[in-house]
């Protein structure tokens, strides 16, 4: 599988670089705000409810290739920051209890955009690296709140890295301003068996999240001969 991905990436790069005159530098800055739903079942993608909010800011740089006078394809590197929230509600012996995780993470990934006139369809994958997180438990007889750094998260989860996949639909306004909608899935984080907060947490298996929201920012395509176009 890895060899196939390498070969596919190689041929894509060849196709893009075959005619350098048709290549352009693509630069973007996009902010996001959405609602988040979380799961404790690693086999589920879509949550039963949305209980918290996510946000983020990413910088994109890459190449854009014209396919026709009104169509182009962009391949981009995404770098950014994201705030992700996982909120859970339980009923234990008839009493309400909630758990909440808040992750502050760096993001790195790849993103592709198919641009047709003023509409863009995008899809990307990557990883989020949490640098800080908080955990809060509230129940009828217990309240706990903790803060964790990256090393602590490595002691709690099997891997303190969150893979993600994202799709978006964007509209271009005034040639370079962007507004759109997105959907993002964060793959499960699995708890280590008998980790050091095992006696506090209710869910001891995994956590994953799905969020939808709006995004806005700008994208510029800069031709290699230094002439701007949109």
C-alpha positions in Angstrom: 0.0 0.0 0.0 2.8 2.4 0.9 4.5 1.7 -2.4 1.3 2.4 -4.3 0.9 5.7 -2.5 4.5 6.6 -3.3 4.1 5.8 -7.0 0.8 7.7 -7.2 2.4 10.8 -5.5 5.4 10.5 -7.9 3.2 10.5 -11.0 1.0 13.4 -9.7 4.2 15.4 -9.2 5.3 14.6 -12.7 2.0 15.7 -14.1 2.2 19.0 -12.3 5.8 19.7 -13.1 5.7 18.7 -16.7 4.9 22.2 -17.9 6.3 24.7 -15.3 4.8 27.6 -17.3 1.3 26.4 -16.3 2.2 26.2 -12.6 1.4 28.9 -10.0 2.2 29.4 -6.4 -0.9 29.1 -4.2 -1.1 30.7 -0.8 -4.0 30.8 1.7 -5.0 31.7 5.2 -8.2 30.2 6.5 -10.0 30.3 9.9 -12.7 27.9 11.0 -15.5 27.7 13.5 -17.7 24.7 14.0 -19.8 22.5 16.3 -18.4 19.2 17.5 -19.8 15.9 18.4 -17.8 13.1 20.1 -18.0 9.3 20.3 -16.7 6.7 22.7 -17.4 3.9 20.1 -14.4 3.8 17.7 -16.5 2.1 15.0 -18.8 5.1 14.7 -18.1 8.3 12.7 -21.2 10.4 13.2 -22.1 11.4 16.7 -25.6 11.3 18.1 -25.4 15.0 19.2 -23.2 18.1 18.9 -22.3 19.4 22.4 -19.3 21.7 22.0 -17.4 24.0 19.6 -14.2 23.7 17.6 -12.0 26.4 16.0 -8.8 26.8 14.1 -6.5 28.8 11.9 -4.4 27.4 9.1 -1.8 28.6 6.6 -1.6 26.9 3.2 1.1 27.0 0.6 1.5 24.9 -2.6 1.0 24.8 -6.3 -1.9 25.4 -8.6 -2.2 24.1 -12.1 -4.7 25.3 -14.7 -6.8 22.6 -16.3 -8.8 25.0 -18.5 -9.8 28.6 -18.6 -12.2 28.1 -15.7 -10.8 25.0 -13.9 -7.7 24.4 -11.9 -6.3 22.0 -9.3 -4.3 22.9 -6.2 -2.0 20.7 -4.0 -1.3 22.4 -0.7 0.6 21.9 2.5 -1.5 22.9 5.6 0.1 24.2 8.8 -1.9 25.6 11.6 -3.4 25.6 15.1 -6.7 24.0 16.2 -8.8 23.8 19.3 -10.8 20.6 19.5 -13.5 19.8 22.1 -14.9 16.3 23.1 -17.9 16.4 25.3 -19.7 13.4 26.7 -22.9 12.9 28.7 -23.7 9.8 30.7 -26.5 8.6 33.0 -25.0 6.5 35.9 -27.5 5.1 38.4 -30.1 7.6 37.3 -27.7 10.5 37.8 -26.2 12.8 35.1 -22.4 12.9 34.6 -20.3 14.7 31.9 -16.7 14.4 30.7 -15.1 17.1 28.6 -11.7 17.2 26.9 -10.2 20.3 25.3 -7.2 19.9 23.0 -4.9 22.7 21.8 -2.9 21.3 18.9 -0.6 22.1 16.0 -1.8 20.8 12.7 0.2 19.6 9.6 -1.4 18.0 6.6 -1.9 17.9 2.9 -4.9 19.4 1.1 -6.2 19.2 -2.5 -8.6 21.7 -4.1 -10.5 21.4 -7.4 -11.5 24.9 -8.5 -14.3 25.5 -10.9 -15.1 29.1 -11.6 -15.9 30.5 -8.2 -16.6 27.1 -6.5 -13.9 24.9 -4.9 -14.2 21.3 -3.6 -11.4 20.3 -1.2 -10.2 17.2 0.6 -7.3 16.7 2.9 -5.6 14.5 5.5 -3.1 15.1 8.2 -2.3 14.9 11.9 -2.9 17.1 14.9 -0.3 17.2 17.7 -1.7 18.2 21.0 0.6 20.5 23.0 -1.8 21.0 25.9 -5.2 19.6 27.0 -7.7 19.9 29.8 -10.0 17.3 31.2 -13.1 18.0 33.3 -15.5 15.5 35.1 -18.7 16.7 36.6 -21.2 14.3 38.4 -23.5 14.3 41.3 -20.8 13.3 43.7 -17.5 14.2 42.0 -15.8 17.2 40.3 -12.3 16.8 38.8 -10.3 19.1 36.5 -6.8 18.4 35.2 -4.4 20.0 32.7 -2.1 17.9 30.6 1.0 18.6 28.5 2.2 16.5 25.6 4.2 14.1 27.8 1.2 13.6 30.1 -1.0 12.8 27.1 1.6 10.1 26.0 1.1 8.5 29.3 -2.7 8.5 29.0 -3.2 7.6 25.3 -1.6 4.9 23.2 -0.5 7.7 20.8 -0.9 11.4 21.6 -1.4 12.2 17.9 -4.8 12.7 16.2 -5.1 11.8 12.5 -7.9 13.6 10.7 -9.6 13.8 7.4 -11.5 16.8 6.1 -13.7 17.9 3.1 -14.9 21.4 2.2 -17.0 23.3 -0.2 -15.9 26.9 -0.7 -17.1 30.0 -2.7 -14.8 32.7 -3.9 -15.9 36.4 -3.4 -14.2 39.4 -5.0 -11.7 37.1 -6.7 -9.7 36.0 -3.7 -11.9 36.1 -0.5 -13.2 32.7 0.5 -16.3 31.6 2.5 -17.4 28.0 2.8 -18.4 25.0 4.8 -16.4 22.0 6.0 -16.7 18.6 7.7 -13.9 17.1 9.7 -13.4 13.7 11.3 -10.8 13.1 14.0 -9.8 9.4 14.2 -9.9 7.7 17.7 -7.5 8.3 20.5 -7.2 5.0 22.4 -6.6 5.1 26.2 -3.7 3.1 27.6 -4.8 0.3 29.9 -4.5 1.3 33.6 -3.3 4.8 32.8 -2.7 7.2 35.7 -6.2 8.8 35.5 -7.9 5.5 35.0 -9.6 5.7 38.5 -11.2 9.1 37.5 -12.4 8.8 33.9 -15.7 7.2 33.0 -15.0 6.1 29.4 -11.8 4.0 29.3 -11.8 2.9 25.7 -11.4 5.6 23.1 -12.6 9.1 22.0 -13.2 10.4 18.5 -14.9 13.4 17.1 -16.8 14.8 14.1 -17.3 18.5 13.5 -19.0 20.6 10.9 -18.8 24.4 10.5 -18.0 27.4 8.4 -14.6 28.7 7.2 -13.5 31.9 5.7 -10.2 33.6 4.6 -8.4 34.1 1.3 -6.5 32.3 -1.4 -4.1 33.8 -3.8 -2.6 32.2 -6.9 0.7 33.8 -8.0 2.1 33.0 -11.4 5.8 32.0 -11.6 6.6 34.9 -13.8 5.6 37.2 -10.9 2.3 38.3 -12.5 -0.8 37.9 -10.3 -4.0 36.4 -11.5 -7.2 35.2 -9.9 
